[in-house]
Each structure stands twice: as C-alpha cells, then as structure tokens.
Amino acid sequence: MKTPLASIRDCFEGVIPSIIATLDADGLPNVSYLSQVYLVDDEHVALSNQFFSKTAANVAATGRAHVLLVSGRTGEQFALDVEHRASLTEGAVFAKMSAQLTAISSQHGVGEAMVLRSAELYRVNECRAIPGPPPADMPAPPAQDRLALAAKVAAAIAAQSDAELMIDAAIHGLESLFGFANAMLLMLDDDGGRLTTLASCGYAHRGAGSEVLLGDGAIGIAAASGQAVRLSDMSRGRRMAAAVRATSTLDAERLIALPGLDEPQSQLAAPMVSRGKVQGVLFAESSERFWFGPEDEEALMLIGGQLAASLRLAELEARDAEAAAARSEPARAGGDIRVKYFAHDDSLFLDDSYLIKGVPGRLLFHFLTVFAQTGRRDFTNREIRLEASLRLPGLKDNLETRLILLRRRLEEKGAPIRLARPGRGQIRLELDGVPRLESAPSAT
C-alpha cells in the first residue's frame, strides 16, 4: 500500500462521489457512483450498497473492485484496489454509515431514496495517488489536541453540582476552548418525538424552547440513530433550520425560531448518551467547509456522554433533596398579566404572545394557579413530582431540565414572570403584576 488510508481522510467525507469499477465473469466492465466510502481501519473500507445490482453481481462473481476517491478539500485523487470480505447489515459500521447516509439524503432533499441496504466490507490491497495538478489550498481549523480539550470540558461539567451550570460549562467549553463560534444544546423531550433547545452561543437569539423533530436534519438524525453526524460541505444542500421548519407539523403560532446560520457549510451533531439512551444532542456549525474533523466528532461524543451522565445524576440528587420551608414575598408593582393556557397541548400565552408548551407550560400554569388561589410563591421539586394533576411521566420526568428551559424562556422573552432558585430543589415565583388566568380546552 503506497499511500496510508489515514493520510487521505478527506476523501471519505462524501463531498465528491466516489466511483467503483467492477468486471463480470466474462470481463465486461461496469462503472457506478458510490454514495459513501467509509474508513473502517488502516486496511479496510466499507462501501454503501443501496441499489447497484450490477455492481453487486460483479463483486459476487469476482470478489474484486477498483475504487476512485477524490478529496473534497484539495481535489486530489486516489485509486484503491479492494477485495470483498463481508456484507454487513448490523453492527457499529453499518449503524454509522446508515446515519450518515440518512443525513446526506436529508441535506439534498431525497428522503428515503438512499436507504442503506448493506455496508460492503473490503480489504484494501493497494492505495495509490493519481498524478494531477497541485492540490487546492483550503482554510482548516487550528490543529489542537481535541482529546485534551474534551477532557477539560468534561472536567468543568463534572465539577458542577447544578444542572444549569453543567449546561453552561458545556456550551462555554465548545465556544472558548474548541473555538466553535456557533453551537447549541438540545434535550430530548419526554415523549421522545422532538428535541428542545436549552442553550446556544453565537446566534442573534438564543432560541430557548425552539424544537427539532426526531429524524429532521443533522440534529434529529443524530438523536434518532444515536450516531454522530458530520457534514463537511453543504454548499449543495438545504439549510438545516429551513428544512426543519418546512417539514414540521408544529402550529406556526407556537413555533419558536431555531437558531442557525443562514448558509452553513459544515455541521456536526453528536448525541448525548447515558446508559445506552440518547438524552440530547450537542450541535455545532460553521460557514467554512471541512471545519469539523473526525477528532471533533470523537470529542463531542465524549463531552456529550459526560454531560448526559452528569445531568442524570443532578436530576436524581434534586429528587432526593429535602423540601425547604416555603417563603413568600409581596408582589412587585405592575398591572395585570394575561395568561391563557390551552390544555390540549399545554401551550401557554402571556398577553397574547406565545411562550412555551408541553411540560414546561403545564408547570408554569400550575404555579400561577396555586398563587392565584393561595398566594403561595414557593414550590419544591418533591411536591411537584407528587402532584398528580401535573401528569409527570414517573421516573423519567427530567424535571430539572424542564425547569431550566422554562426559566430561560421567560428570561429571553423579558416576561413579567420569573422563576428564582432560592436553594437546591426549590422554585420561587416572581411576578411584576397580577396574573389573570384563562384556561381553554382547545386552541381557538
């Protein structure tokens, strides 16, 4: 092997389609384009098999193929002489290729037309460079030890005992240490059907409460598959946020805009996995092509795993915290605060302006209802979990992250209602007026 496979990683990004050439039993050649060539290790690659029946028949007859790779960064070309080893329909390699192919399909708007049938594993007998013009020069992110940086961010997360500070530590680390100018953190909702933005950096608005449906764009695919998704050149694709809005079934009146670059060229979405379950997604994007590499992908997976585990532990600790004595304070001066609540989706409007829906909306309306009836402003996590009318989903209520989302959404809207935290496991309702509550069983 004249050229090490590890030295041509840019060729495996799928930016420029690869070409596979095969011969049938009679020596008749066939040439096809490949959607994906995946680097397995120093001696093996896996090729995507979707609908190339002639190629598959030729390989079955001869066991050999010739693959042409092109670097999307430099334009350099490399030829691989490969020998078939196995057809994979499950396992880590298949899962990774399937998620990446789904993301590419979503990017180009072809839906399920590129579903992966199998990952064809080949041994590379030879890899050689094809002579050509000098390689193009393309900006690249600063070379740094991504593992060391990931360890620093993970340590910063682990040093916190408060869930909100953990989230801030993760976003701050991506921005200050990794240099990711545009990033966000989304958590998977209790029903598992969508992700909700909790924190972001680098955007004109923070987008707390904005949503991505499971399976939509790089973020939704990372959550649905449990695999990191990295797109290196989106110049021919659709803007992810626009694609999410176009395919969303959400009521436009209740839609919070998802933060996003107008013309992203690179995106990286890494699932936050704890105990085998996806809890959320860390996402970063750039206006530069090839801005994220394999090392960034591995680093975000490590950070996401630490964050998911830490948030889970914080949730359990908050659940066990002792209830504190309720305290009250007089309402701040202000006029009426009109609050309208729709029971069918737990959406809540303040002065005819949409605020939030789902569990956070249900929680806030509960706090306001108790205040209107009793004047009480202080609540505890424990009593909230025991309140049957809130219909929290048992042990997986993710109450802490829902309260963080609600607090941040109220802050972002500059609402006359705020939630303070006088102590662990405690919530205090602060008001700049008198809430006037209206409950509707369905949207009008």
N, C-alpha and C positions, 0 to 999 in steps of 0.2 A: 504494500500500500504506500504509494508515494506521498500522498497528502493525508495527514491525520484528520479524521472526521471532526474532532473537537475544534480544529482550526477554521472550519467553514460553517460555524453555527448559523450565520446569517442566511445561509442557503435553505435552512429548514423552517423559516418563518412563514412560508406560504404566500409571500408577497407576489412573486412571479411564479406562475405554474411550472411544475417540472414536467419532463417528457419521459415516457417509458417506451422502449422499443423491444419487441419480442419476435421470435420466429416460431412458426408452426412446425409440425413434424416433417413437412416437406421443404422447409427452409424459406417459406414465404414470409416476408416481414410484415409487421403491424406496428403502427406508432399511435400512441394516445397521450393525452394530457392527464396529469395527476393533480388532484386537489390538495394532497398533503403527503409530504415525506417527513417522517418523524425519526429523530435521532434517538435510538434506544441506548446504545453504549458505543465504545470505541470500535466495535466490529460489526454492529448490526443496525439496520434501519427497518422501519415499518412503513409500508405504503398503504394508502387508503384504497379500499375496494368498495365502490358504490354501484357501478353499472357497466363496467368494462368486461363484458362476457368473452370477447375475443382475446383480450389480454390474458384473462384467467385461464382460458382453454390452452393458449400457447404455453403459459408457465406450467400448467399441469402436464403438458407433453414433454417439455424440455427441462424444466426446473431452473431456467436461467432468464436473465433480463439485463437490459442496459438502461441506465437512468441518467438523464442530464439535469443538473441542478444549476440554478442561477441565483446569485446573491442580489437581493433587492436593495442592499446598501451600496454595493460597489459595481454591480454588473458583471462580476467575474463568473466564469462558467467552469463546472467540474463534471467529469464523467465517472459514473460508478458502474463497475461490473459486479452484479449481485447474483446470489444463488438462493433459491427459495428454501425456507426452513419450516414454516408453520403458518396456519391460518388461525388468528386469534379473534374470538367473539366475546371475550370477557377478560377481566383482569385489569391491572393498572394501565398498561399501554393502550388497550382498547378504550378504556374509560377516558383517558386523557385525550386521545385522538378524536373520540366522538364529541366531547365537549368543545374542542377547538373547532371542529368542522361545523358544529351547530352554530357557533359564534360567527364563523365566516359566512355561513348561509344567511344568518340574520342580518349581518352587515350589508350583504348585497341584495337582500330582499327576495331570496328564492325559497323561503320557507323550509319545508321538509324535503325538497328535491335532492338534497345532498346527504341523506341519511347514510351513516356508515354501516355497511354490511359486515365487513370484517377488516381487521388490520393484518396485512400480509407481512410476516416477518422474513427478512432476507439477511443473509450473511454477506458482507461486503468483501469481495476478494481483492478489489483494487479501486483506489480513488486517485484520479489524476486531474491536474489543472489543464484546461484547454487554452492554448495561446490566444491572446486577444489584446485589445488596446489597454492602456494603463487604467487601473481601477479608479472609479469616481471617488471624490472626497466628500464625505458627509459628516456633519457635526455629530458627536457622540457625547453622552453624559459623562461627567468626570468619573475616572476609574477609581473606585474605592472598595474596601473590603466590606461587602454587603453583609456578610455573616456577623462581623464585629459590630456594625451599625444596628443590625437587627437585635443583637444581644443587649445593646444599650437601651433600645426602645422597650424591649421585653422587661428589662430590669426596672425601668421607670414605671411601667404598668404594674409590675408585681409589688413595687414599693408603696402603692396606694391601697387604702382600705375602703375608699369611697368609689362607687361605680362611675359617677360623673367625672371624677378626677382621672380614673383609668382611661375613659374615652378621650379626654383632653390630652392625656400623655401620649396616646397612640397617634392622634392627629398632629400634635406638635412635633413628635419624632419624625413622622413622614415629611413634614414641611422643613424642619430645621436641620435634621441630620441627613436625610435622603435627598433633600432638595426637590421634593415633589411639590410643585407650586400649586397644583390643583388636585385635591383629594377629598374623599368623603367616606363616612362610615354609615352603613345601613344595617338595621337589625331585622331579622325575620319575624313577622307577626305571629301571634299565637295560632291563627288558623293555617299558617304555612303557605298562604296563597300570594303574599306580597311582602316586600321589604320596605321599611320606613327609614328615612334619613334622620340620624340623630346629630351628626356633626359634620362640618366641612371646613375647608380652607381654600382661599384663592378665588372665590367667586363673588359676584356682586351682591348676592343674597345667600344666606346660609342654607335656606331650603329645609329647615326643620319640619318634619311631617310630610315632606314630599315622598311619593311612593313609586316603586318599580314592581311590576307584576313578575311572579316567578316564571323564569324562562325567557324574559324580554331582555334583549341586548346582552352585553358582556356581564353586567351585574346579575341579571336574572338567571343567566345560564350558569354562572359560577355557583349561585345558590342552589339551583336545581340539580346540578351534577356533582357538587362537592369538589370540583376541579378548578384550578386557577385557569383563567382565560387571558391570553395576551395577544393583542392585535398590534402589529408593528407598522402597518401602512393602511390608513383608512381613506386615502385620497379618492378612492372609487366607491366608498361605502356611504351609508347614510349616517347622519348624526344620531348618536345613540338616544339622546333625550327626545329628539323629534320622533324617532321610531317608537319609543315607549308611549308617547302621547298619541301617536297615530293608531296604535293597536290597543290602547287602553279602553276598557269598558267603564271607566270611572265617570261619574257625573261631573261635567266640566265645572259646575258651580262649586263643587267640593274638591277641586284639583289644586294642589299646591305645586308650583313650578319646581321641577327638578333642576338643581344646579348643573351647569355643564358648559364646556367651551363651545363656541359657535362652529368651529371647524377643527375638531381634534384629529390628530394624525396617529397617535399611539394611545392605547388604553390597556390597563392591567386591572383585573378584578380577581381577588383572592378570597375564598370562603374562610370564615372564622369557624373552625370545627372544634368541638369539645365532646369527648366521649362518643365519637363517631357520628355526631349530629351537627348539622350546619346551624349556627346561631345568627350569623350575619355575614356581611361582605365588606372588605376593605377595597376601595377603588381609587385609582389614580389615572390621570390622563395628561397628555401633553400635546402642544401644537407642532412638535417635532416628530418626524418619522424615526422609528427604531430607538425611541428614548428609553424603553424598558427592555432589559435583557433577562436571560434565564436566572441570573443571580438575584435580580429584583423580585422575580416571581417566587423564588425559594424564600427570600427574606420576608415578603409579605405573608406567606403561608405560616412562617414561624411566629411572626408578630400576631397574626390573626388567631393562632392557636392559643397563645399566651393570653390574649385579651378575652377570648371566649371563656377560657377556664377561670380567669380572674373575675369576670362579670358573674359567672355562675356561683363562685364562692361568695362574692359580695351579696348576691341575692339570698343565699342561704343564711349568711350572717345577719342580714337585715330581718329575715323572717324570724330569727331567734332572739332579736333584740327585745329587751324588756320595755313595756309601754311606759312612757313618761306621763307625769301629771299634766292634764290639759291646762293650757293658759289662754287667756283671752285679752284682747286689747280693743279699744274703741275703733269704730270705722273711720277711715280717713274722709276728709271733706270731699264732696263730689256729688254729681247728680245721679240719676237713675242709670243703671246698666241693664240694657235689654238683652236677655238671654233666651234664645229659642233652641229647643232640643228636639231632635227627630228620633223617635225610638226605633224606627226600622233599621237604621244603620248607625245609631248612636252619634250622629253628627250634631255639632253644636255651633251656633252662630252668636256673635256678640254684636249688638247694634246693626243687625242685618249683614254683617261681614263674616264669612266662613272662617272658623278657627281650626277645628280638628274633628275627627270622627273615630269610631271604634272604641276600644277600651279606654283610651285617654279621655274621650268625650264623655263616656259614661261616668268616669271617675269625677271629672270636674262638676258635672251636673249633680252628682251625689253630694259633693262638698257644699255646693251652693244651696242645695235643698235643705241639708241639715242646718246650715247657717240661717236660712230664711225661717225655719221652724223653731230653732232653739237659740240662735245667736252664737253657737259654738263655732270656733275657728280652727281648733287644733284636732288633728287626727293622727293615728298611728298606723303603720303598715299592718300590724297584727289585726287591729279591728277591721281594717279594710278587707283583709283576706277572709275574715269571718263573716262579713256582711253578705248574706245570701242574695240580696237584690242586685248586687254588682255582677253576679254570674261569672266570676273569675274562673279560669279553667284549671282548677286544682293546683297540683304541684308545679305546673308549667305556666304560671301566670306571668312571669317576667315583670313583676310589678315595678321593680326599681327602674328598669329601662323605660317603662311606660310613663312613670312619673318624671323622669329626666326629659323625655320627649315633650310632655305636657308643659313643663317649666320653660323649656327653650322656645316652644312655640308661642307661649304667652309673652315671653321677653321679646321675641322677634317681631311680634305684632304690636308691641308697645301697649298691650291691653291694660285696662283699668283693674285687672285681676292678676294676682301673682301668687306663686307658691314658694314660701320660705321653708328652710330646713333648720329648725332650732336644735336638732340633735339627730343622731342616727335612728332611723325608723320612725321619724316624726315629720309631719307636714303641717304647715300653718298657712291658712288662707288669709291673704292681704287684699283689701279692697279699696278702690278710690271712688266709692259710691255705693249705692244701694241696688243690689241685683233684683230685677223684676223678671221672674221666671215664667216661661211658657213652654209647655210640652205638647208636641204633636205626634200622633201615632204614625204618620206617614208624611213624605215630602209633599209640598204644595207646588 
